[in-house]
Amino acid sequence: MSKITIFCERKIALSIENTIENTIENTIENTIENTIESMKSGNSKDKIPPKKNPTKNPKKKLFQKAGVKVKAKNSLFLTA
């Protein structure tokens, strides 16, 4: 696990935190959706059957927050 400390204003730290969280969230969601689509279309070894009712597919939170926390007034700690 790596730690990075960035010293900056709290406003900037919060902006960085939001950017990182959104990037991680979008990347994970896109990867999962692409994998599922690939499996449905038969482009994967592990085929899964199509859903019986595709309209009832509520989006669920697929992961917890990334290890990004604002720990102090002027620093942002990232764990990876």
N, C-alpha and C positions, 0 to 999 in steps of 0.2 A: 504494500500500500504506500502510495506516495503522498506527500503533503506539500502544498504550495501555499505560501503566504503572500498576499498582495496588500501593500499598505496604500490606502486611498481613502477618500471621503466616504462616509456611510452611504450616501446617495449613489455613488458610483459602485460601491460594493454590492448594494441591492440590485442595481441594474445588471451587473455581471452575474450575480446569482440567478436572476430571472432568465437571462439569456442562456446560461448553461443548463438550467433545468428544462427550459423549453426545447433546446437542441437535443438533449438526451431523451426527453419524452417523445419527441417527433421521430427520432431515429429508431427507438425501440418499437414504437407503434408501426412505423412503415415497414420495418424488418419483419415483424410478426404478420402483418397483413399480406405482405408479398410472399412470405413462406406459405401461408394458408392458401392464397390464390394459386400458387405454383402447385401445391399438393392437390387442390381441387381439379386443376386443369390437366393433371397427369404428367406434368413436367418434373415430377419428383419420384423417387423410388417409393416413398411412403405416401400412397394416395389416401385421401380421406373422402368419405362420401359427402355430397353437397348437403347443405342444411335443408330440412323439410320446410321451414318457414323463414326465409331470409329477412323478412321485415321485422321480425322480433329478435333483433340483435343489439341489445343495449350495450353501449360502450362501457367497459369496466376499467377501473384503474388497474393496469397490468403490473405495476411495480410501485415501490415506495419511493419517496424523494431520493434523489441522488445525494451522495454524501457532500452536500454543499451547505455550509452554515456560516452565517455572519456571527463571529464570536466576540468581537469588540467594536468599539466605535469606529475605528479606522483600519480594520483589517478583515480580510475574507479568507477563510481556511477551506481548502478543497481537499477531499480525500478520494483517491482513485485506486 
